[in-house]
Amino acid sequence: MKENLAHLDLLKRLSETSGISGNEKRISKIISDELAPVVDEITYDNLGSIIAQLKGKEGAPKVLLTAHMDEIGFLVQKIEDNGFLRLHNVGGWWGHVIPAHEFSVTTREGKDYIGVTGAQPPHGMSAELRNKVMELKDMYLDIGASSKEEVEKMGIRIGDAVTPLQKFRVLNNSKNLLGKAWDDRIAVAVGIEVMKRLKKEGHRANVAFAGTVQEEVGLRGAKTATYHVKPDIGFALDVTMSYDLPSSPNMPTKLGEGVALSVMDGSVIAHRGLFDFVEAIAKKHNIKYTYDLLTAGGTDSGEIHKSFDGVVNMTLSLPCRYFHSHVSIVNHDDFMAAIDLLVEVIKALDEKALEKLIASKFE
Protein backbone atom coordinates (compact mmCIF):
# COMPACT_ATOMS: atom_id res chain seq x y z
CA MET A 1 0.00 0.00 0.00
CA LYS A 2 2.85 2.41 0.82
CA GLU A 3 4.35 1.85 -2.64
CA ASN A 4 1.02 2.68 -4.28
CA LEU A 5 0.70 5.85 -2.20
CA ALA A 6 4.16 6.92 -3.38
CA HIS A 7 3.02 6.40 -6.95
CA LEU A 8 -0.09 8.48 -6.32
CA ASP A 9 1.98 11.37 -5.01
CA LEU A 10 4.11 11.27 -8.15
CA LEU A 11 1.04 11.04 -10.37
CA LYS A 12 -0.56 14.00 -8.61
CA ARG A 13 2.52 16.18 -9.13
CA LEU A 14 2.92 15.17 -12.77
CA SER A 15 -0.75 15.73 -13.56
CA GLU A 16 -1.20 19.07 -11.83
CA THR A 17 2.05 20.68 -13.05
CA SER A 18 1.86 22.97 -16.08
CA GLY A 19 3.82 22.03 -19.18
CA ILE A 20 2.40 22.65 -22.65
CA SER A 21 4.47 21.99 -25.78
CA GLY A 22 7.60 24.13 -25.75
CA ASN A 23 7.21 24.84 -22.01
CA GLU A 24 8.07 21.49 -20.41
CA LYS A 25 10.78 22.57 -17.92
CA ARG A 26 8.64 22.04 -14.82
CA ILE A 27 8.03 18.42 -15.84
CA SER A 28 11.68 17.72 -16.63
CA LYS A 29 12.51 19.07 -13.15
CA ILE A 30 10.21 16.46 -11.58
CA ILE A 31 11.86 13.71 -13.65
CA SER A 32 15.31 14.94 -12.67
CA ASP A 33 14.42 15.11 -8.97
CA GLU A 34 12.98 11.58 -9.07
CA LEU A 35 15.76 9.90 -11.06
CA ALA A 36 18.96 11.78 -10.17
CA PRO A 37 19.53 9.53 -7.10
CA VAL A 38 18.81 6.41 -9.19
CA VAL A 39 20.40 6.62 -12.63
CA ASP A 40 24.00 6.83 -13.81
CA GLU A 41 23.59 9.92 -15.95
CA ILE A 42 21.08 12.64 -16.80
CA THR A 43 21.54 14.70 -19.95
CA TYR A 44 19.41 16.93 -22.19
CA ASP A 45 19.17 17.33 -25.93
CA ASN A 46 19.05 20.78 -27.49
CA LEU A 47 15.24 20.85 -27.72
CA GLY A 48 14.87 20.21 -23.99
CA SER A 49 14.11 16.49 -23.77
CA ILE A 50 15.57 14.97 -20.61
CA ILE A 51 17.39 11.63 -20.91
CA ALA A 52 18.11 9.47 -17.85
CA GLN A 53 20.42 6.49 -18.40
CA LEU A 54 21.16 3.26 -16.55
CA LYS A 55 24.30 1.48 -17.67
CA GLY A 56 24.14 -2.25 -18.35
CA LYS A 57 26.68 -4.76 -19.60
CA GLU A 58 29.19 -3.66 -22.23
CA GLY A 59 27.95 -4.66 -25.67
CA ALA A 60 24.39 -5.26 -24.49
CA PRO A 61 21.50 -3.68 -26.44
CA LYS A 62 20.64 -0.02 -25.97
CA VAL A 63 16.96 0.36 -25.07
CA LEU A 64 15.15 3.69 -25.23
CA LEU A 65 11.85 4.40 -23.49
CA THR A 66 10.11 7.66 -24.36
CA ALA A 67 7.10 9.44 -22.88
CA HIS A 68 6.27 12.96 -23.92
CA MET A 69 6.19 15.60 -21.21
CA ASP A 70 4.06 18.15 -23.05
CA GLU A 71 0.33 18.60 -22.75
CA ILE A 72 -2.07 20.49 -24.99
CA GLY A 73 -2.85 24.11 -24.16
CA PHE A 74 -2.74 27.59 -25.65
CA LEU A 75 -0.55 30.62 -26.14
CA VAL A 76 -1.60 34.21 -25.55
CA GLN A 77 -2.20 35.48 -29.06
CA LYS A 78 -3.50 38.96 -28.32
CA ILE A 79 -4.28 41.20 -25.35
CA GLU A 80 -7.51 43.13 -25.96
CA ASP A 81 -7.86 46.75 -24.83
CA ASN A 82 -10.45 45.63 -22.24
CA GLY A 83 -8.06 43.08 -20.67
CA PHE A 84 -9.36 39.87 -22.22
CA LEU A 85 -6.84 37.48 -23.76
CA ARG A 86 -7.23 35.86 -27.18
CA LEU A 87 -5.75 32.38 -27.55
CA HIS A 88 -3.86 30.29 -30.08
CA ASN A 89 -4.08 26.51 -29.67
CA VAL A 90 -1.03 24.32 -29.01
CA GLY A 91 -2.12 20.79 -29.89
CA GLY A 92 -5.53 19.48 -30.90
CA TRP A 93 -8.66 20.80 -29.17
CA TRP A 94 -12.36 20.26 -29.85
CA GLY A 95 -14.20 23.56 -29.56
CA HIS A 96 -16.96 22.13 -27.34
CA VAL A 97 -14.61 21.40 -24.41
CA ILE A 98 -12.87 24.76 -24.15
CA PRO A 99 -15.43 27.26 -22.71
CA ALA A 100 -16.16 27.70 -19.00
CA HIS A 101 -12.94 26.13 -17.71
CA GLU A 102 -10.16 27.46 -15.52
CA PHE A 103 -6.71 27.99 -17.01
CA SER A 104 -3.37 29.27 -15.75
CA VAL A 105 -1.33 31.87 -17.62
CA THR A 106 2.40 31.51 -16.96
CA THR A 107 4.64 34.51 -17.61
CA ARG A 108 8.27 34.38 -18.76
CA GLU A 109 9.24 35.08 -15.16
CA GLY A 110 7.32 32.01 -13.95
CA LYS A 111 4.36 33.80 -12.34
CA ASP A 112 0.95 32.11 -12.70
CA TYR A 113 -2.38 33.89 -13.09
CA ILE A 114 -5.73 32.10 -13.07
CA GLY A 115 -8.40 32.86 -15.63
CA VAL A 116 -11.52 31.32 -17.14
CA THR A 117 -12.56 30.86 -20.75
CA GLY A 118 -15.69 32.94 -21.16
CA ALA A 119 -19.04 31.24 -21.78
CA GLN A 120 -22.02 33.43 -22.58
CA PRO A 121 -25.29 32.56 -20.78
CA PRO A 122 -27.79 30.89 -23.15
CA HIS A 123 -30.47 33.49 -22.40
CA GLY A 124 -31.47 35.22 -25.60
CA MET A 125 -29.32 33.06 -27.84
CA SER A 126 -30.84 31.68 -31.00
CA ALA A 127 -31.16 27.90 -31.32
CA GLU A 128 -28.60 28.00 -34.12
CA LEU A 129 -26.05 29.76 -31.95
CA ARG A 130 -26.65 27.46 -28.96
CA ASN A 131 -26.06 24.38 -31.10
CA LYS A 132 -22.99 25.69 -32.90
CA VAL A 133 -19.46 24.63 -31.93
CA MET A 134 -17.74 27.89 -31.05
CA GLU A 135 -14.50 28.56 -32.89
CA LEU A 136 -11.36 29.44 -30.95
CA LYS A 137 -11.13 32.82 -32.71
CA ASP A 138 -14.40 33.76 -31.00
CA MET A 139 -13.25 32.72 -27.52
CA TYR A 140 -11.27 34.62 -24.91
CA LEU A 141 -9.67 34.15 -21.49
CA ASP A 142 -10.96 36.32 -18.65
CA ILE A 143 -8.29 36.87 -15.97
CA GLY A 144 -10.28 39.53 -14.14
CA ALA A 145 -8.37 42.45 -15.63
CA SER A 146 -10.09 45.60 -16.87
CA SER A 147 -7.51 46.91 -19.33
CA LYS A 148 -4.56 45.98 -21.50
CA GLU A 149 -2.31 48.08 -19.27
CA GLU A 150 -3.39 46.09 -16.20
CA VAL A 151 -2.55 42.83 -17.96
CA GLU A 152 0.86 44.10 -19.03
CA LYS A 153 1.67 45.20 -15.47
CA MET A 154 1.18 41.55 -14.43
CA GLY A 155 3.98 40.66 -16.83
CA ILE A 156 1.71 38.81 -19.26
CA ARG A 157 2.90 39.05 -22.86
CA ILE A 158 2.11 37.64 -26.28
CA GLY A 159 3.32 34.02 -26.44
CA ASP A 160 2.89 33.21 -22.74
CA ALA A 161 1.68 29.68 -22.01
CA VAL A 162 -1.95 29.02 -21.06
CA THR A 163 -2.50 25.65 -19.33
CA PRO A 164 -5.65 23.88 -18.09
CA LEU A 165 -6.19 23.79 -14.32
CA GLN A 166 -7.50 20.56 -12.82
CA LYS A 167 -6.99 18.85 -9.46
CA PHE A 168 -5.85 15.24 -9.30
CA ARG A 169 -8.38 12.92 -7.68
CA VAL A 170 -8.72 9.22 -6.92
CA LEU A 171 -12.26 8.37 -7.99
CA ASN A 172 -14.79 6.30 -6.10
CA ASN A 173 -13.67 2.77 -7.00
CA SER A 174 -10.12 3.63 -5.81
CA LYS A 175 -8.70 2.42 -9.15
CA ASN A 176 -9.61 5.19 -11.59
CA LEU A 177 -7.57 8.38 -11.45
CA LEU A 178 -8.89 11.74 -12.63
CA GLY A 179 -6.59 14.55 -13.68
CA LYS A 180 -5.35 16.70 -16.52
CA ALA A 181 -2.50 15.86 -18.89
CA TRP A 182 -2.62 12.07 -18.57
CA ASP A 183 -1.63 12.38 -22.22
CA ASP A 184 1.19 11.76 -21.51
CA ARG A 185 2.07 12.25 -17.84
CA ILE A 186 0.77 8.81 -16.88
CA ALA A 187 3.42 7.36 -19.21
CA VAL A 188 6.08 9.71 -17.79
CA ALA A 189 5.32 8.14 -14.41
CA VAL A 190 5.62 4.67 -15.96
CA GLY A 191 9.09 5.53 -17.28
CA ILE A 192 10.22 6.88 -13.91
CA GLU A 193 9.02 3.81 -12.01
CA VAL A 194 10.53 1.39 -14.56
CA MET A 195 13.95 2.98 -14.08
CA LYS A 196 13.64 2.71 -10.31
CA ARG A 197 12.64 -0.96 -10.52
CA LEU A 198 15.48 -1.81 -12.90
CA LYS A 199 17.99 -0.19 -10.59
CA LYS A 200 16.80 -2.45 -7.76
CA GLU A 201 16.28 -5.66 -9.72
CA GLY A 202 19.18 -5.52 -12.19
CA HIS A 203 19.34 -5.62 -15.99
CA ARG A 204 21.77 -6.48 -18.76
CA ALA A 205 20.61 -3.91 -21.34
CA ASN A 206 21.75 -0.30 -21.37
CA VAL A 207 18.53 1.63 -20.70
CA ALA A 208 17.58 5.25 -21.34
CA PHE A 209 14.31 6.93 -20.43
CA ALA A 210 13.57 10.15 -22.29
CA GLY A 211 10.92 12.65 -21.27
CA THR A 212 10.37 14.12 -24.73
CA VAL A 213 9.19 17.57 -25.75
CA GLN A 214 6.73 18.84 -28.36
CA GLU A 215 5.04 15.53 -29.21
CA GLU A 216 1.65 17.21 -29.48
CA VAL A 217 2.87 19.49 -32.27
CA GLY A 218 4.77 16.96 -34.36
CA LEU A 219 6.72 14.26 -32.44
CA ARG A 220 9.70 16.62 -32.37
CA GLY A 221 11.47 15.64 -29.15
CA ALA A 222 11.37 11.94 -29.99
CA LYS A 223 13.55 12.52 -33.04
CA THR A 224 16.28 14.45 -31.27
CA ALA A 225 16.22 12.16 -28.22
CA THR A 226 16.62 9.10 -30.44
CA TYR A 227 19.64 10.63 -32.15
CA HIS A 228 21.04 11.48 -28.72
CA VAL A 229 20.75 7.90 -27.40
CA LYS A 230 21.26 5.88 -30.63
CA PRO A 231 19.16 2.92 -29.42
CA ASP A 232 18.87 -0.59 -30.82
CA ILE A 233 15.33 -0.95 -29.47
CA GLY A 234 12.77 1.75 -28.74
CA PHE A 235 9.46 1.83 -26.88
CA ALA A 236 7.14 4.82 -27.02
CA LEU A 237 4.80 5.03 -24.02
CA ASP A 238 1.52 6.86 -24.53
CA VAL A 239 -2.25 6.76 -24.00
CA THR A 240 -4.97 5.49 -26.29
CA MET A 241 -8.75 5.48 -26.56
CA SER A 242 -10.76 3.73 -23.85
CA TYR A 243 -13.74 2.10 -25.56
CA ASP A 244 -15.94 1.68 -22.48
CA LEU A 245 -18.21 4.70 -22.83
CA PRO A 246 -21.90 4.71 -23.78
CA SER A 247 -22.15 4.12 -27.54
CA SER A 248 -18.42 3.25 -27.85
CA PRO A 249 -17.55 0.68 -30.53
CA ASN A 250 -16.70 -2.78 -29.26
CA MET A 251 -12.90 -2.51 -29.11
CA PRO A 252 -10.57 -4.22 -26.63
CA THR A 253 -8.88 -1.20 -25.04
CA LYS A 254 -10.82 -0.31 -21.88
CA LEU A 255 -9.95 0.94 -18.42
CA GLY A 256 -8.81 -1.98 -16.29
CA GLU A 257 -8.04 -4.28 -19.24
CA GLY A 258 -4.29 -3.86 -18.83
CA VAL A 259 -1.47 -2.29 -20.80
CA ALA A 260 -2.23 -2.07 -24.53
CA LEU A 261 0.19 -3.48 -27.11
CA SER A 262 -0.09 -1.21 -30.12
CA VAL A 263 -0.32 -3.07 -33.43
CA MET A 264 -0.37 0.15 -35.43
CA ASP A 265 -1.11 3.84 -35.15
CA GLY A 266 -1.12 6.72 -37.60
CA SER A 267 2.68 7.05 -37.47
CA VAL A 268 4.06 3.50 -37.15
CA ILE A 269 3.45 -0.21 -37.59
CA ALA A 270 4.88 -2.19 -34.68
CA HIS A 271 7.97 -4.29 -35.37
CA ARG A 272 6.36 -7.74 -35.53
CA GLY A 273 9.26 -9.55 -33.89
CA LEU A 274 9.32 -7.12 -30.97
CA PHE A 275 5.53 -7.23 -30.65
CA ASP A 276 5.58 -11.04 -30.38
CA PHE A 277 8.52 -10.90 -27.92
CA VAL A 278 6.66 -8.46 -25.65
CA GLU A 279 3.42 -10.46 -25.82
CA ALA A 280 5.27 -13.66 -24.89
CA ILE A 281 6.77 -11.91 -21.84
CA ALA A 282 3.31 -10.69 -20.77
CA LYS A 283 1.94 -14.22 -21.00
CA LYS A 284 4.92 -15.73 -19.19
CA HIS A 285 4.58 -13.37 -16.22
CA ASN A 286 0.76 -13.30 -16.23
CA ILE A 287 0.66 -9.54 -16.83
CA LYS A 288 -2.71 -8.27 -17.99
CA TYR A 289 -2.62 -6.79 -21.49
CA THR A 290 -4.83 -5.95 -24.43
CA TYR A 291 -4.43 -4.79 -28.04
CA ASP A 292 -4.53 -1.32 -29.54
CA LEU A 293 -5.02 -0.19 -33.12
CA LEU A 294 -5.68 3.55 -33.31
CA THR A 295 -4.79 5.18 -36.61
CA ALA A 296 -6.28 8.61 -35.87
CA GLY A 297 -3.04 9.88 -34.32
CA GLY A 298 0.66 9.19 -33.89
CA THR A 299 3.14 8.60 -31.07
CA ASP A 300 6.85 9.10 -30.45
CA SER A 301 7.34 5.80 -32.30
CA GLY A 302 6.64 7.67 -35.52
CA GLU A 303 10.08 9.27 -35.29
CA ILE A 304 11.94 6.59 -33.31
CA HIS A 305 11.55 3.81 -35.87
CA LYS A 306 12.74 5.94 -38.81
CA SER A 307 16.03 7.03 -37.23
CA PHE A 308 19.43 5.93 -38.57
CA ASP A 309 18.95 2.69 -40.55
CA GLY A 310 15.84 1.83 -38.54
CA VAL A 311 15.16 1.11 -34.87
CA VAL A 312 13.33 -2.01 -33.64
CA ASN A 313 10.31 -0.29 -32.16
CA MET A 314 6.72 -0.42 -30.89
CA THR A 315 4.32 1.55 -28.70
CA LEU A 316 2.83 0.53 -25.37
CA SER A 317 -0.32 2.44 -24.45
CA LEU A 318 -2.62 2.97 -21.50
CA PRO A 319 -6.39 3.25 -22.07
CA CYS A 320 -7.56 6.77 -21.22
CA ARG A 321 -10.94 8.48 -21.20
CA TYR A 322 -11.42 12.05 -22.45
CA PHE A 323 -7.82 12.94 -23.37
CA HIS A 324 -7.24 16.08 -25.43
CA SER A 325 -9.63 17.87 -23.14
CA HIS A 326 -9.47 19.70 -19.83
CA VAL A 327 -9.60 16.44 -17.81
CA SER A 328 -9.14 12.70 -18.33
CA ILE A 329 -9.27 9.37 -16.48
CA VAL A 330 -6.84 6.44 -16.34
CA ASN A 331 -6.73 3.22 -14.32
CA HIS A 332 -4.12 2.46 -11.66
CA ASP A 333 -4.01 -1.28 -12.42
CA ASP A 334 -3.22 -0.53 -16.08
CA PHE A 335 -0.44 1.79 -14.90
CA MET A 336 1.07 -0.97 -12.76
CA ALA A 337 0.73 -3.52 -15.58
CA ALA A 338 2.72 -1.24 -17.90
CA ILE A 339 5.50 -0.93 -15.33
CA ASP A 340 5.60 -4.68 -14.69
CA LEU A 341 5.68 -5.54 -18.38
CA LEU A 342 8.44 -3.11 -19.32
CA VAL A 343 10.62 -4.24 -16.42
CA GLU A 344 10.32 -7.89 -17.42
CA VAL A 345 10.83 -7.14 -21.12
CA ILE A 346 14.01 -5.14 -20.49
CA LYS A 347 15.39 -7.77 -18.11
CA ALA A 348 14.91 -10.34 -20.88
CA LEU A 349 16.75 -8.31 -23.54
CA ASP A 350 20.34 -9.32 -24.28
CA GLU A 351 22.57 -9.64 -27.34
CA LYS A 352 20.98 -12.89 -28.50
CA ALA A 353 17.47 -11.51 -28.11
CA LEU A 354 18.39 -8.48 -30.22
CA GLU A 355 19.90 -10.69 -32.94
CA LYS A 356 16.69 -12.72 -33.11
CA LEU A 357 14.54 -9.58 -33.27
CA ILE A 358 16.53 -8.17 -36.17
CA ALA A 359 16.61 -11.52 -37.98
CA SER A 360 12.82 -11.93 -37.56
CA LYS A 361 12.31 -9.41 -40.37
CA PHE A 362 14.31 -11.46 -42.85
CA GLU A 363 14.03 -15.12 -41.89
Secondary structure by P-SEA (a helix, b strand, c coil): caaaaaaaaaaaaaaacccccccaaaaaaaaaaacccccccccccccbbbbbbbbcccccbbbbbbbbccccccccccccccbbbbbbbcccccccccccbbbbbbcccbbbbbbbccccccccccccccccccccccbbbbcccccaaaaaaaccccbbbbbbbbbbbbccccccccccccccaaaaaaaaaaaaaaaacccccbbbbbbccccccccaaaaaaaaaacccbbbbbbccccccccccccccccccccccccccccccccaaaaaaaaaaaaaaaccccbbbbbcccccccccccccccccccbbbbbbbcccccccccccaaaaaaaaaaaaaaaaaccaaaaaaaaacccc
